[in-house]
Amino acid sequence: ATDPIGFTDGEMLHVGFTRSAAGAVNLYINGKIVGAGSVTLPIGGEDGILRVGTDGLNAASYFGANFNSFVLYDRALTPAQVLTLARRTLGR
């Protein structure tokens, strides 16, 4: 099946998320920005726990896929850096 964004089940994707010190956030799929906004909560939310793949509040809300790898950086990557990582990951 294909989802509304145009990806097929089982297709390998590179998903990137950046957050600047000022709270600007970007979501990337295969190196392209698909969402942007801003946040005011500290990283890890109000309780200080960084959760990946769930919102942590509802056991039924877990991300239904596998991670091949997961990397955290100590800074927000630039769009060009995210694109380079996506290309390397996907072999393009």
C-alpha angles and dihedrals in degrees: 000000000000121000124223092266090057105256125133123229110262094023114135112240135185110224119190131183125186132186124186124214087256092056101257109148132195130187117206132193114194090343097309123111109243098168140017138179144119138270133200101193118097117256105279093032126249094324095048094238115130109216125193120195098012141052087233093229102080122042089207093060099075119137107258101219142069128260116225090191138347126205132184121198129198091233140035110270120228120248089253091054092049090050091050091051091047092052092048093047094048095040095241 
